[in-house]
Amino acid sequence: MLSTEERPPLGYRRSDPRIRFDARNFPEFPRDRRDSWAYDKIDIREDAFNGPDAAAFQDRELEEYALKVREVLRAKLSEQMPISSAWEADRTSLVKSIVDGAKSIAAIQGTLRMSGLFARRRADVAAGGSSCPRYVGLGAKAPNHAQLAHSMRVFTMFPQMPDPMPLPWSSPEELQREISSRDLRMAESGRDPHKDVHGRRFTHRSTANVSNTIHGVYLTLDATDLPGLDDVPAFDLFGTKEIRREWVSLQDLKVLDSDGESIGTEDTKPTFISGFIVRQLVEDGVIHIGGPS
């Protein structure tokens, strides 16, 4: 979601029809404020990566691969219906409706871009003798798209939102002060730091994001033996701007205990979404932590 006073970021637009949320309807709305503000729902554009303003980063090969992944995802989600659990049925139906939409091709391509694995090698790296122009190849060298789609896992996250919620025009410094002082303020106010008023357990801390329920679709690709893994670039949330990559250990994410083997028992919320998601993947055996046998 986005404040009504802000412009959508590159590749996004306000939903059509317009969906607007008044901040006063959030439980975390400041109790001492009379005037409110609003947020609009935004969606990725169907032509986010192939539209008139995307000529600089069009990638037909990656788009075709994303389309193949999407078709298998649609079939997989259809197979999961019906579900006896009302909660699971509603969640799966919601995710399926999004994947069925044409905009999901751009969303999947954005996910693949953001990983950096399908980025084209820089000239100095490519000169090292690799026969593949990308870190992970496409076309005939592409990972099996069906296997990638079948690795799908859906996680529902409940952020610990700021209380009171910050104003949309808060500065980065003000947001940082809020999150650094939140524990103390929760202790003083008696707010439960682990669950909301409905009993839903928080999975991570939220900063200025006002979404109180997030359904995340995760695809996993094992890159353990990828040559030059340390050279793979990191990208922004749109997958077009290279940023500095930071490696974080499973211990620092609170996924594992200090011995590097046991599943961690510490609260993962201070590590944002990553700790919660990665711990689930380790527990499910998707991420293997054992050394060579």
C-alpha angles and dihedrals in degrees: 000000000000136000112259087237094060132078118238114257123253112300095016135095138180113277119265114249091037115250114197131183124200111222089222089071093065115093088227094060110130107267094211095054124099101182119064137198134209143231130213126213112242129200133197111257119249089230095042092127102026104034129111092273095046101067092115094063108026112142113181093180093055091044091055090050091050089051091054091050090049094053092054091046090054091052093046093051091047089054090054092060130123103042124183095219110082091210094051092044092053092046094047091046091052094049091046092052089054095046090048090058119093091236089068090076089064091044092053092045089051090053092051091047094049092055090064090217094110095043119122113256117254114251093253092051094044089053088065091086104269114149091206119081090206132052088240113024129234131201110035090356096051121124112257103280093205092055090049092051092047089055087069118134126178118212125186115212131195111200123213096236124206113267111234093028114235124251114259090243095053113135122242088251092055091049091050092051090050096054094042091053098038097097092054093046092049090051091050094047096042093239113158106246093201107048141021129241090275093055096252111146116236115242098191144349120273124210117189093337109113097196108118095186124039127184109199124193111207129193119192128209121181107230095164095121096036109134111237094015090155089060095056106115126230120230139201123259091278093050096232106092119066115227135178113285119225121198114212123189123233088243092056089049088054088238091120132028120247091274089069092230112065121079107256122250098192121108109272095198095097088060093060120229096326097074094050095047097042092048089055091050091050092048090050091051093244090119112044117211100180120107124238115300 
